[in-house]
């Protein structure tokens, strides 16, 4: 996924935020803080958001960062980008394994993070990188 621009906004700057985390559990609440600041910037620019957008974006980012912490050694990167109809939440890590999307199971204890992310987002894809992978989740604005 790449940032998309409205035809009338071809010269407008891309609204984005990028944070590199070194690791450790503190990066999970820190990711929610980054999202909060990013969404505040969207509001200042007059972007029309659903009332639930902030909570959904914070949840998606923290779930993806949590997965990076649990399943990949080393640092991770959180990148938020405003698209034409949503926000791309991308988390890159150094892990070689791809996420496992489990089917819905209300009896399973834990491991519901990606299930939640896929229900909230229009699209979730994983792309390999030279070292690790990036998980991209597109969360609709409305």
C-alpha positions in Angstrom: 0.0 0.0 0.0 1.2 3.5 -0.8 -0.2 6.8 0.3 -3.0 7.9 -2.0 -3.8 11.6 -2.6 -7.0 13.2 -3.8 -6.5 14.8 -7.3 -7.0 18.3 -5.9 -4.4 17.7 -3.2 -1.5 16.6 -5.3 0.8 19.3 -3.8 -0.5 18.8 -0.2 2.1 17.4 2.2 1.6 13.8 3.3 0.4 13.5 6.9 2.5 10.9 8.6 4.4 9.9 11.7 7.3 7.5 12.1 8.7 6.2 15.4 11.5 3.7 15.9 11.3 1.6 19.0 14.3 -0.1 20.5 12.2 -2.8 22.2 10.7 -3.6 25.6 7.2 -3.5 26.8 7.2 0.3 27.1 6.8 0.5 23.3 3.2 -0.7 23.5 1.8 2.2 25.5 4.2 4.5 23.6 2.6 3.3 20.3 -0.8 4.4 21.6 0.6 7.8 22.5 2.0 8.2 19.0 -1.4 7.4 17.5 -3.1 9.8 19.8 -0.8 12.6 18.7 -1.2 11.7 15.0 -5.0 11.7 15.3 -4.9 15.1 17.0 -3.0 16.4 13.9 -5.6 14.9 11.6 -8.3 16.7 13.6 -6.3 20.0 13.4 -6.3 19.6 9.6 -10.1 19.1 9.5 -10.0 15.4 8.6 -13.5 13.9 9.1 -13.1 10.9 11.5 -15.6 8.5 12.9 -16.1 9.0 16.7 -14.5 5.6 17.3 -11.5 6.2 15.1 -9.0 7.1 17.8 -9.8 4.1 19.9 -9.7 1.7 16.9 -6.4 3.2 15.7 -4.8 2.9 19.1 -6.0 -0.7 19.4 -4.7 -1.7 16.0 -1.3 -0.1 16.5 -0.8 -1.6 20.0 -1.8 -5.1 18.8 0.7 -4.9 15.9 3.5 -3.5 18.1 2.7 -6.2 20.7 3.1 -8.9 18.1 6.4 -7.4 17.0 7.6 -7.4 20.6 6.5 -11.0 21.2 7.6 -12.6 17.9 10.6 -10.7 16.6 14.0 -9.9 18.1 15.3 -6.4 18.1 13.7 -3.1 17.3 10.5 -2.2 15.5 9.1 0.7 13.5 5.6 2.2 13.6 4.5 4.4 10.7 1.2 6.1 10.3 0.1 7.6 7.0 -3.1 9.4 6.0 -4.5 7.9 2.8 -7.5 9.1 0.8 -10.0 7.1 2.8 -8.1 5.8 5.8 -4.9 5.6 7.8 -2.2 3.1 7.0 -0.7 1.7 10.2 2.5 -0.1 9.4 4.7 -2.0 11.8 8.1 -3.3 10.7 10.2 -5.7 12.7 13.2 -8.0 12.4 11.3 -11.3 12.7 11.4 -13.7 9.7 8.0 -15.4 10.5 4.8 -14.1 9.1 1.8 -13.5 11.3 -0.6 -16.4 11.7 -4.2 -15.4 11.1 -6.3 -17.8 13.2 -10.0 -18.4 12.6 -12.5 -16.9 15.0 -12.8 -19.0 18.1 -14.6 -17.4 21.1 -13.3 -20.3 23.3 -9.7 -19.6 22.6 -7.9 -17.7 25.5 -5.6 -15.1 24.0 -4.1 -14.8 20.5 -7.0 -12.6 19.3 -4.9 -9.6 18.3 -4.8 -10.2 14.5 -8.5 -11.3 14.6 -9.3 -7.9 16.1 -7.1 -6.0 13.6 -8.6 -7.8 10.6 -12.2 -7.0 11.8 -11.4 -3.3 12.3 -9.3 -2.8 9.1 -10.3 -2.8 5.5 -7.0 -4.6 4.5 -4.2 -6.3 6.4 -1.1 -7.5 4.4 2.4 -8.5 5.3 5.4 -7.9 3.1 8.9 -9.3 3.6 11.8 -7.0 3.8 15.6 -7.6 3.6 15.6 -8.1 7.4 12.2 -9.1 8.7 8.8 -7.9 7.5 6.2 -5.1 7.6 2.6 -5.6 8.5 0.3 -3.0 6.9 -3.2 -2.4 8.2 -5.6 0.1 6.5 -8.1 1.6 9.0 -11.0 3.5 7.4 -11.6 7.0 8.6 -15.3 6.6 8.8 
